[in-house]
Amino acid sequence: MQIDIINFDGKAVGKADLVDTIFGLEPRADILHRVVTWQRNKARAGTHKVKTVSDITGSSKKMVKQKKTGRARQGERFNVHMRGGAVVHGPHPRDHATELPKKIRALGLKMALSSKVKDGTLLVIDSEKVAAAKTATMVKHLGKLKLTNALFVGADAIDANFKKSTANIPYIDVLPTMGLNVLDILKHNNLVLTKDAIAAIEKRLG
């Protein structure tokens, strides 16, 4: 299939060919859900931890004698039922990552790209390069393209001026092709690819 290539003024400057095996698939919610779940699990730090009895510094001496106090029997000061004591069955450092085959991950990325094409929210620009790093100028460009929530994807390296120009604009994110992922595609209203990014994506996904 073909799609118009536009510039920052919104004018068509050419045509780009999109491979049907990457941009023309029928999206499946179950595949996308599996990939997003895998991404979010992998991003979890897993560093949460509570102290058990052995982690708390202090004496393990019996608090009061066993009998003739008129109170309940008590052991050491740091038992789990005492105020300021240890926590029982609390969280400990662990890896939350789950397994997902590479073929499913690649399929999910293709379906995420295809979903943007199907919704009509995929744009292709000739280049992301700008003459100077000016946020105000970039806001005007985005206004002409009617973009308020978008993910821009460049080829191997993003133009430094473009990156600086968009850094302080809310809901506008920039990624190289290598960093393209399902979660970032789905959470933005629009996906904007450069002409070079299309070629890099096709090379990455074969």
Phi, psi and chi 1 to 4 in degrees:
 res  aa     phi    psi   chi1   chi2   chi3   chi4
   1 MET       -  160.9   72.3 -179.2   78.9      -
   2 GLN  -118.7  151.6  -75.1 -167.2  -33.4      -
   3 ILE  -141.8  148.2 -172.1  171.4      -      -
   4 ASP   -69.2  140.7  -72.6  -26.4      -      -
   5 ILE   -98.9  126.8  -60.6  175.0      -      -
   6 ILE  -119.2  166.1   60.4  176.1      -      -
   7 ASN  -106.0 -174.8   56.5   23.3      -      -
   8 PHE   -69.1  -11.2  -81.4  125.8      -      -
   9 ASP   -90.2   -2.5  -68.1  -36.2      -      -
  10 GLY    84.1   10.1      -      -      -      -
  11 LYS   -95.2  139.1  -63.5  179.1 -179.6  179.1
  12 ALA   -71.1  132.0      -      -      -      -
  13 VAL  -123.8    5.6  -66.2      -      -      -
  14 GLY   165.0 -169.9      -      -      -      -
  15 LYS  -128.0  146.6  -66.7  -81.1 -172.9  179.6
  16 ALA  -122.9  139.7      -      -      -      -
  17 ASP   -92.6  127.4  -68.3  -42.7      -      -
  18 LEU  -107.1  129.0  -59.2 -179.3      -      -
  19 VAL   -72.0  128.8  179.6      -      -      -
  20 ASP   -64.4  -29.5  -70.7  -23.1      -      -
  21 THR   -73.8  -10.1   54.7      -      -      -
  22 ILE  -114.7  -43.2  -63.5  176.2      -      -
  23 PHE  -107.2   -0.7  -64.3   93.2      -      -
  24 GLY  -119.5   21.3      -      -      -      -
  25 LEU   -83.4  158.9  -59.1  179.3      -      -
  26 GLU   -86.9  116.4 -174.2   64.5   30.1      -
  27 PRO   -63.1  141.0  -20.6   32.8      -      -
  28 ARG  -119.6  125.1  -78.4  176.7   46.9 -174.7
  29 ALA   -63.1  -34.2      -      -      -      -
  30 ASP   -67.9  -38.6   61.2  -40.8      -      -
  31 ILE   -67.4  -45.8  -63.6  -67.0      -      -
  32 LEU   -62.0  -39.6  -65.6  174.1      -      -
  33 HIS   -63.7  -42.3  177.8  -93.5      -      -
  34 ARG   -62.2  -42.0  -72.4  178.7   66.2 -174.2
  35 VAL   -70.1  -42.4  178.5      -      -      -
  36 VAL   -63.9  -42.1  169.9      -      -      -
  37 THR   -61.3  -42.9  -58.8      -      -      -
  38 TRP   -61.4  -43.2  168.9   78.4      -      -
  39 GLN   -62.8  -46.5  -89.2 -169.8 -109.5      -
  40 ARG   -68.5  -36.4  -67.0 -179.9   70.1   86.4
  41 ASN   -65.4  -40.2  -74.3  -15.5      -      -
  42 LYS   -67.8  -28.2 -169.2  175.4 -178.6 -178.1
  43 ALA   -80.6  -12.7      -      -      -      -
  44 ARG   -69.0  136.0  -66.4  179.4   67.3  177.8
  45 ALA   -71.4  -41.2      -      -      -      -
  46 GLY    68.3   26.6      -      -      -      -
  47 THR  -101.2    6.9   54.0      -      -      -
  48 HIS   -68.0  139.4   41.9   14.4      -      -
  49 LYS  -156.3  142.1 -175.6 -178.8 -174.9  -61.0
  50 VAL  -118.9  164.0  -64.2      -      -      -
  51 LYS   -91.4  132.8  -71.5 -173.4  176.6 -178.3
  52 THR   -93.9 -179.9   60.9      -      -      -
  53 VAL   -57.3  -38.4  172.7      -      -      -
  54 SER   -72.8  -15.2   60.4      -      -      -
  55 ASP   -90.8  -13.8  -64.3  -38.9      -      -
  56 ILE   -91.5  130.0  -61.9  178.4      -      -
  57 THR   -80.7  133.4  -57.6      -      -      -
  58 GLY   153.1  173.8      -      -      -      -
  59 SER   -76.6  144.3  173.2      -      -      -
  60 SER   -99.6   17.0   60.3      -      -      -
  61 LYS   -65.5  143.6  179.2 -177.5  177.0 -178.5
  62 LYS   -60.9  132.3 -171.9  173.6  175.4   64.7
  63 MET   -63.1  -52.6  -71.1 -177.9   61.6      -
  64 VAL  -134.7  163.0  -65.5      -      -      -
  65 LYS   -65.7  160.0   62.8 -179.1 -177.0  178.7
  66 GLN   -65.9  -40.3 -178.4   78.9  -10.1      -
  67 LYS  -126.1  166.4  -63.1 -177.7  178.2 -178.5
  68 LYS    67.0   28.5  -62.4 -178.1 -179.4  179.8
  69 THR  -105.4  -14.1   62.8      -      -      -
  70 GLY    77.2    5.2      -      -      -      -
  71 ARG  -121.9  176.9  -57.1  172.9   61.3 -170.7
  72 ALA   -68.1  154.8      -      -      -      -
  73 ARG   -70.8  136.5  -66.3  168.7  -71.0 -175.9
  74 GLN  -130.0  143.6  -59.8  -67.9  -11.4      -
  75 GLY   -99.6 -127.4      -      -      -      -
  76 GLU   -77.9  161.1   58.7 -173.2    1.8      -
  77 ARG   -66.9  -25.4  169.2   70.0  180.0   78.9
  78 PHE  -105.0   21.5  -59.2  111.3      -      -
  79 ASN   -65.6  160.4  -89.3  -34.4      -      -
  80 VAL   -65.4  -22.6  -63.6      -      -      -
  81 HIS   -90.4   -0.7   64.5  -74.0      -      -
  82 MET   -93.8  150.2  -60.9  -61.9  -66.9      -
  83 ARG   -64.5  126.8 -173.1 -177.6 -170.7   89.3
  84 GLY    80.2    7.8      -      -      -      -
  85 GLY   -84.3 -168.0      -      -      -      -
  86 ALA   -73.5  168.8      -      -      -      -
  87 VAL  -108.8  133.5  177.2      -      -      -
  88 VAL   -97.5  139.2   63.7      -      -      -
  89 HIS    56.0   34.3  -56.6  -47.4      -      -
  90 GLY   -82.9  174.5      -      -      -      -
  91 PRO   -72.3  150.4   26.2  -34.3      -      -
  92 HIS  -134.9  156.9  -69.6  -79.6      -      -
  93 PRO   -53.4  132.8  -27.7   36.2      -      -
  94 ARG  -157.8  163.3   53.6  167.6  -69.9 -152.1
  95 ASP   -96.3  119.8 -176.2    7.3      -      -
  96 HIS   -89.0   -2.8  -69.1  -83.1      -      -
  97 ALA   -61.5  143.0      -      -      -      -
  98 THR  -116.7  163.3   52.6      -      -      -
  99 GLU   -90.3  141.4  -63.4  -67.4  -29.1      -
 100 LEU  -150.9  126.0 -170.1   66.1      -      -
 101 PRO   -58.2  147.0  -24.0   33.3      -      -
 102 LYS   -60.1  -34.0  -73.2 -176.4  179.6  179.5
 103 LYS   -65.3  -37.6  -72.6 -175.7  178.1 -179.7
 104 ILE   -70.5  -38.4  -58.9  -62.4      -      -
 105 ARG   -62.9  -44.0  -74.9 -178.4 -104.8  163.1
 106 ALA   -66.3  -40.4      -      -      -      -
 107 LEU   -63.8  -40.2 -179.0   59.7      -      -
 108 GLY   -62.4  -39.8      -      -      -      -
 109 LEU   -66.3  -40.7 -174.4   53.2      -      -
 110 LYS   -62.8  -41.5  -68.2  176.3 -177.0  178.4
 111 MET   -69.3  -34.2  -72.3 -175.5  172.7      -
 112 ALA   -65.0  -42.1      -      -      -      -
 113 LEU   -64.6  -43.0  -67.2  167.8      -      -
 114 SER   -63.8  -34.1  -61.8      -      -      -
 115 SER   -65.0  -35.0   69.0      -      -      -
 116 LYS   -69.5  -37.5  -67.3  -59.3 -177.8 -176.4
 117 VAL   -65.5  -44.5  175.7      -      -      -
 118 LYS   -63.3  -38.0 -174.8  177.7 -179.7 -179.4
 119 ASP   -79.9  -10.1  -64.2  -18.4      -      -
 120 GLY    75.3   23.8      -      -      -      -
 121 THR  -109.4   16.0   54.7      -      -      -
 122 LEU   -99.6  128.1  173.7   68.7      -      -
 123 LEU  -119.8  147.9  -62.1  178.3      -      -
 124 VAL  -122.9  124.2  178.6      -      -      -
 125 ILE  -110.1  155.0   58.1  175.5      -      -
 126 ASP   -68.1  -37.4   55.2  -13.6      -      -
 127 SER  -163.6  149.9  175.1      -      -      -
 128 GLU   -93.2   -2.1   86.5  -77.5   10.1      -
 129 LYS   -70.7  135.3  -65.4  179.8 -179.4  178.8
 130 VAL  -127.5  156.8  -69.5      -      -      -
 131 ALA   -68.9  -36.8      -      -      -      -
 132 ALA  -145.1  157.9      -      -      -      -
 133 ALA   -84.5   86.8      -      -      -      -
 134 LYS  -124.6  112.2  -64.7  -71.0 -175.3  180.0
 135 THR   -64.2  -40.8  -58.8      -      -      -
 136 ALA   -61.5  -41.1      -      -      -      -
 137 THR   -65.0  -40.6  -56.0      -      -      -
 138 MET   -65.9  -37.1 -176.5   54.6   59.5      -
 139 VAL   -61.0  -39.2  169.2      -      -      -
 140 LYS   -65.4  -42.0  -69.4  179.3 -178.3  178.7
 141 HIS   -60.8  -44.7  -71.6  -35.4      -      -
 142 LEU   -65.0  -33.8  -64.8  175.9      -      -
 143 GLY   -64.0  -40.9      -      -      -      -
 144 LYS   -65.1  -33.0  -68.0  177.8 -178.8  178.5
 145 LEU   -87.9   -3.9  -61.3  176.4      -      -
 146 LYS    58.6   46.5  -62.2  179.8 -179.5  179.1
 147 LEU  -111.6  120.7  -63.7  175.4      -      -
 148 THR  -119.5  -17.3   55.8      -      -      -
 149 ASN  -147.8   97.8 -174.8  -41.7      -      -
 150 ALA  -146.8  153.3      -      -      -      -
 151 LEU  -112.5  118.8  173.6   65.3      -      -
 152 PHE   -95.3  132.7  -78.0   81.6      -      -
 153 VAL  -123.8  121.6 -179.3      -      -      -
 154 GLY  -103.2 -170.9      -      -      -      -
 155 ALA   -80.6 -130.6      -      -      -      -
 156 ASP   -70.0  -36.0  -63.0  -28.6      -      -
 157 ALA  -134.4  138.8      -      -      -      -
 158 ILE   -89.6  139.6  -56.9  -65.0      -      -
 159 ASP   -57.6  129.3  178.7   60.0      -      -
 160 ALA   -61.2  -41.9      -      -      -      -
 161 ASN   -64.6  -40.9  -73.1  -22.4      -      -
 162 PHE   -64.7  -40.9  177.8   76.6      -      -
 163 LYS   -62.7  -43.1 -155.8  169.5 -177.0  179.4
 164 LYS   -68.8  -35.5  -69.2  177.2 -178.5  177.5
 165 SER   -66.5  -31.3  -61.5      -      -      -
 166 THR   -98.3   -5.1   57.5      -      -      -
 167 ALA   -59.8  -35.5      -      -      -      -
 168 ASN  -102.6   10.8  -68.4  -32.5      -      -
 169 ILE   -94.5  118.9  -56.0  176.7      -      -
 170 PRO   -65.8  144.8   21.5  -31.2      -      -
 171 TYR    67.4   13.1  -50.4  115.9      -      -
 172 ILE  -116.3  119.0  -59.2  -63.7      -      -
 173 ASP  -123.1  156.0  -68.7  -48.5      -      -
 174 VAL  -130.5  135.1  180.0      -      -      -
 175 LEU  -140.8  148.4  -76.0  176.0      -      -
 176 PRO   -78.4  166.9   28.7  -33.6      -      -
 177 THR   -59.3  -36.5  -56.1      -      -      -
 178 MET   -62.7  -29.1 -173.2   55.9   64.3      -
 179 GLY   -92.0    1.2      -      -      -      -
 180 LEU   -62.9  131.9 -173.9   61.7      -      -
 181 ASN  -146.8  163.4   61.9   86.0      -      -
 182 VAL   -64.9  -44.7  173.5      -      -      -
 183 LEU   -60.8  -46.2 -177.4   59.0      -      -
 184 ASP   -66.8  -34.0  -79.3  -34.8      -      -
 185 ILE   -65.4  -46.3  -67.3  174.5      -      -
 186 LEU   -73.4  -28.3  -64.2 -178.6      -      -
 187 LYS   -86.0   -3.5   75.4  178.8 -175.7 -179.2
 188 HIS  -106.4  145.0  -71.3   86.1      -      -
 189 ASN   -68.3  -36.1  -66.1  -19.1      -      -
 190 ASN  -126.5  148.9  -68.9   89.1      -      -
 191 LEU  -118.2  124.8  175.6   63.2      -      -
 192 VAL  -117.5  117.1 -175.5      -      -      -
 193 LEU  -108.3  143.6  -55.5  177.6      -      -
 194 THR   -83.8  164.6   64.7      -      -      -
 195 LYS   -60.0  -39.4 -175.9  171.9   59.4  176.5
 196 ASP   -70.5  -31.0  -66.1  -26.2      -      -
 197 ALA   -65.2  -36.0      -      -      -      -
 198 ILE   -60.0  -46.7  -66.4  176.5      -      -
 199 ALA   -63.3  -39.4      -      -      -      -
 200 ALA   -68.4  -37.9      -      -      -      -
 201 ILE   -65.3  -43.7  -70.8  171.0      -      -
 202 GLU   -63.1  -36.2  -68.6  173.7   -2.9      -
 203 LYS   -68.8  -40.4 -178.6  179.5  179.1 -179.2
 204 ARG   -67.1  -42.6  173.3 -178.6  169.4 -177.4
 205 LEU   -94.0    0.4  -62.6  176.7      -      -
 206 GLY    67.4      -      -      -      -      -
